[in-house]
Amino acid sequence: MAMLIDGDNAQPSLIVKLLAEAGKYGAPTIRRIYGDWTTPQMNGWKDCLNNHAIQPIQQFRYTVGKNATDSALIIDAMDLLHSELVDGFCIVSSDSDYTRLATRIREEGIFVMGIGQRKTPKPFVNACNIFIFTENLTDNIDERKIEVAEKIEENASNQQRLNPVPMLKEAFTMSADEDGWAHLGAMGTNLRQLDPSFDPRTFGYGQLLQLMQAHKDIFTIRKEDDKGRSAVYIKRKDKRRANPQPRKKAKAEQGKKPDAVEQA
């Protein structure tokens, strides 16, 4: 993995978690951070560069209001792409300027992940194979559950974004076999295809299984031992229930018909 960090759009306090998150998908052997190291705002990065073997790349600001860091990072990324030294890229930034870069890397069949704040524009998020929100690396899970619940109640317009159920149902439909069961791993893959930023931690759960267990009223969960490992399967519950009342009423009416005939 090549880990390229936009120093103007990243937090030095999260460097350990950033490396750990990128390490889930590949070894970040190339680590570079871009910025104007003559400015005070880059001072926070200086202490952690040597400790984590991150190479600082100097890029002066040629004019006020223009960010030359983006161009330097993009040029280096394209050089690495054509050199075929890496199998994937990790772009750490919340800037939409990297949308075309992520798209270009994916066109070459190379894996690309992004890490940035929740305010990251959706085009950049969707251009990546996987996108991780930095808020999910810092928030306490229990506090996150309360926060999500409160936001759903007080702001109905955000309910679709904060409520995972519609996306879970869509991923289940994509993953289900002829018997109506879906493998949890396949659902996880399809959830990433539907939304690269999907993360159970966004909704206050550390794992996808925990998120599914929180919605047992909608899904049935089955575990099976598969070659020493526990395979998890999901099935959507059918909430359609026959109403017995009309049947009883119909039987009662059928019982009255003979009397009606006799009276006639």
ChimeraX attribute file (.defattr): number of C-alpha atoms within 10 A of each C-alpha:
attribute: neighborCount
match mode: 1-to-1
recipient: residues
	/A:1	21
	/A:2	23
	/A:3	25
	/A:4	24
	/A:5	26
	/A:6	20
	/A:7	24
	/A:8	18
	/A:9	15
	/A:10	20
	/A:11	18
	/A:12	17
	/A:13	11
	/A:14	13
	/A:15	17
	/A:16	11
	/A:17	13
	/A:18	22
	/A:19	16
	/A:20	14
	/A:21	15
	/A:22	23
	/A:23	15
	/A:24	9
	/A:25	16
	/A:26	17
	/A:27	16
	/A:28	19
	/A:29	14
	/A:30	17
	/A:31	18
	/A:32	19
	/A:33	21
	/A:34	23
	/A:35	25
	/A:36	19
	/A:37	17
	/A:38	12
	/A:39	10
	/A:40	8
	/A:41	12
	/A:42	15
	/A:43	11
	/A:44	13
	/A:45	19
	/A:46	13
	/A:47	10
	/A:48	14
	/A:49	17
	/A:50	11
	/A:51	8
	/A:52	12
	/A:53	12
	/A:54	20
	/A:55	14
	/A:56	19
	/A:57	17
	/A:58	14
	/A:59	18
	/A:60	14
	/A:61	15
	/A:62	9
	/A:63	8
	/A:64	6
	/A:65	7
	/A:66	9
	/A:67	16
	/A:68	16
	/A:69	21
	/A:70	19
	/A:71	14
	/A:72	16
	/A:73	23
	/A:74	18
	/A:75	12
	/A:76	12
	/A:77	20
	/A:78	13
	/A:79	12
	/A:80	17
	/A:81	19
	/A:82	11
	/A:83	9
	/A:84	10
	/A:85	13
	/A:86	18
	/A:87	15
	/A:88	23
	/A:89	27
	/A:90	29
	/A:91	24
	/A:92	26
	/A:93	24
	/A:94	23
	/A:95	18
	/A:96	15
	/A:97	15
	/A:98	23
	/A:99	17
	/A:100	14
	/A:101	21
	/A:102	27
	/A:103	18
	/A:104	16
	/A:105	20
	/A:106	17
	/A:107	10
	/A:108	10
	/A:109	10
	/A:110	17
	/A:111	20
	/A:112	25
	/A:113	23
	/A:114	28
	/A:115	24
	/A:116	23
	/A:117	19
	/A:118	16
	/A:119	9
	/A:120	17
	/A:121	15
	/A:122	14
	/A:123	15
	/A:124	22
	/A:125	27
	/A:126	20
	/A:127	23
	/A:128	28
	/A:129	19
	/A:130	21
	/A:131	26
	/A:132	25
	/A:133	21
	/A:134	20
	/A:135	14
	/A:136	19
	/A:137	15
	/A:138	10
	/A:139	13
	/A:140	13
	/A:141	18
	/A:142	11
	/A:143	10
	/A:144	18
	/A:145	15
	/A:146	12
	/A:147	13
	/A:148	17
	/A:149	15
	/A:150	11
	/A:151	14
	/A:152	16
	/A:153	10
	/A:154	10
	/A:155	9
	/A:156	11
	/A:157	10
	/A:158	13
	/A:159	15
	/A:160	12
	/A:161	12
	/A:162	15
	/A:163	15
	/A:164	18
	/A:165	15
	/A:166	11
	/A:167	17
	/A:168	21
	/A:169	16
	/A:170	14
	/A:171	22
	/A:172	25
	/A:173	17
	/A:174	14
	/A:175	21
	/A:176	19
	/A:177	12
	/A:178	6
	/A:179	7
	/A:180	14
	/A:181	19
	/A:182	23
	/A:183	19
	/A:184	24
	/A:185	15
	/A:186	15
	/A:187	23
	/A:188	20
	/A:189	13
	/A:190	20
	/A:191	22
	/A:192	18
	/A:193	15
	/A:194	15
	/A:195	17
	/A:196	21
	/A:197	23
	/A:198	19
	/A:199	23
	/A:200	19
	/A:201	21
	/A:202	23
	/A:203	21
	/A:204	22
	/A:205	19
	/A:206	14
	/A:207	11
	/A:208	16
	/A:209	17
	/A:210	12
	/A:211	19
	/A:212	21
	/A:213	13
	/A:214	12
	/A:215	14
	/A:216	12
	/A:217	11
	/A:218	16
	/A:219	19
	/A:220	15
	/A:221	18
	/A:222	15
	/A:223	13
	/A:224	11
	/A:225	9
	/A:226	9
	/A:227	7
	/A:228	7
	/A:229	9
	/A:230	11
	/A:231	14
	/A:232	17
	/A:233	21
	/A:234	21
	/A:235	20
	/A:236	18
	/A:237	12
	/A:238	8
	/A:239	8
	/A:240	6
	/A:241	6
	/A:242	8
	/A:243	8
	/A:244	8
	/A:245	8
	/A:246	10
	/A:247	11
	/A:248	11
	/A:249	11
	/A:250	10
	/A:251	10
	/A:252	11
	/A:253	11
	/A:254	11
	/A:255	11
	/A:256	10
	/A:257	11
	/A:258	11
	/A:259	10
	/A:260	9
	/A:261	8
	/A:262	7
	/A:263	7
	/A:264	6
